[in-house]
Amino acid sequence: MCEPEGHMSALENRQFRLAARPAGMVKRSDFEFVTVPAGEPGPGEVLVRVLYLSLDPAMRGWMNAGRSYIAPVGLGDVMRAGGIGRVVASQDPGVAAGDIVGGMTGVQDYAILKAREVTKADPRLAPLPRYLGALGMPGLTAYFGLLDIGRPKEGETVVVSAASGAVGAVAVQIAKIKGCRVVGIAGGPDKCRYVAEELGCDAAIDYKKEDVREALARHCPKGIDIYFDNVGGEILDIVLSLLARRARVIICGAISQYNQAAFQGPRNYLSLLVNHALMEGFVVFDYLPRYPEGRQALAEWASSGRLRAREHIVDGLETFPETLQMLFRGENFGKLVIRVAPE
């Protein structure tokens, strides 16, 4: 044990536990905010002081009952979330007190995790929140989705929705690295400026003010070869009507639909038949054995300046329900992160 006996049990651990299955937008009353002892790690476990929490659109789906790619969060359980923090105590020889590690910490101050399920992070190489964004799960999602399903070729036209978001921003930049022409869709002039000027998109479309169909037709006169979809709904339908022959449509997410009682499915799906196109969904967890490959590539691009990232950091664990709402209102600019404690 790396801490005096009884020290950990004296630590107060604030937690958000799921109290109800949300209907529509997530609200504070869907959670119970409790304080319990942090507890002590057992053999092969570590106790982590959470420093930053990742807020992701997928969290909305994890709150729903029913079959999905991962079991729903149980009522009364700590809300599932990725995080990064400092090891307070370790019962595993491979992880030491003081190490910075990432894992599925949950929305709480302290987490007891299996040592084999955490990943060490080096704060000297990148700011810690970046390990929850471009160098973490969102970056890996963009990497495997675009490269494995999209299979981009130099000169192809790639469209990315939610292009200023955590996943979209990385997908945009990987497409540019691969020599593609990239059109990003984002909401508002500031996000569109960021997508074009900082991420290097050849064109940016403001879905809040522009006619998306007309703008896509203008910017993609030969059709869309690859579409990286983060939003679903109407924009997916518009893109399907503008596909090039043998296009690839990557279904990563559908944030426009997550708070709807019934999802709007694609009406223009026959375009897949007409254009001999492929539409495929995926979950990043499918690529777990290849995470080291993805992390290495992302880190190399970041260190060479070819991959840029932006984080939107909100202070305070207690803000969790309201901060999570920002994702679905499009209020965050970059990867949304809660700072739980000072580094």
C-alpha positions, 0 to 999 in steps of 0.5 A: 500500500502506497498510503498510510492505512485508513488514509483513503477511507478518510477521503471524501468522494463526490459522485453523480449516480444515475437516478432516472432514465432521461426523457429528452434532454438530460437534467440534474434530477436524472442524477443523485449527487452523493458523497461517500468514502473513496475506499481502498484499492485491492490487489491489482487495483489503483486509486485515482484522484480524478483531475479531468473528466471527458464529456461525450455525446455517447454518454446520452445513449449509455443512460438509456435502457435497452440493447446497445454496443455497451451495457447501459449504466444501471440505476443507482450506479456512478455515471460512466465517463472517461477521465484522467487523474493521478494515482493516489495508491496502488496495489499493482507493481506496474503502476506507482503512486504519482503516475498520471493515468487515463481510464473509465473513471466515472463522474466522481472525485476518486475512482478505484480501477483495475491497473490493467485497464488504465493507460499511462499519460505523460504530462510533459508531452501534451496537456492532460485534457488532450489525452481525453480528446485528440490523443484519446478516445475521440482521436482514436474514433476519428483515426479508425473510422476514417482510415479503416472504413473511409479508406481515403485516397489522395484527391477524394472529397471528404465531408465531415459534420460537427467538424469543430468537435472532438472527433470531427476536428481530428477526422478533418485533419487526418483527411487533409494529411491523406491528401483529400479535399475536405469540406467541414460542416459546423455551427456558427461563424467562429466554429467555421472560421476555426475549421477553415483557418486552423484545421485546414478545411478547403471549405466550411459550411455553417449549418445554422445560416446556410442552405446545406444542400446548396452549399454542399452541391457547390463545394462538391461538384463531383459528389462526395466520396467520403462522409464522416457522420457525427450528427445524423438526421437531416444532414445525413439525408442531404449528403446521401443525395449527393454521393459520388459513385462508390462513396463510403459513409461512416456512421460515427454518431447522431447527436442531432437525434440522441434526445429524440423519442424516435430517431429519424432514419435516412430517407435517401438510403436508395442513393447507396444502391444507385451509387454502389456506395457503402454505409457502415457504423462502428464503435471505437472499442472494436479496435482496442487491440490496435489502440497503440497503433492509433495513439502512436500515429496521432502523437506523431502528427501532433508533435510535428504540428500536423494535428491541432486540438482545442479543449473547452474546459469547465471547472467543477464536478458539481456542474456535470449535468448542466455542462453535459447539456452544452454538447447537445446545444452546440455550446462547446467549442472543442473537446468538452472537459470538466476540470475536477481538481487542480493538477 
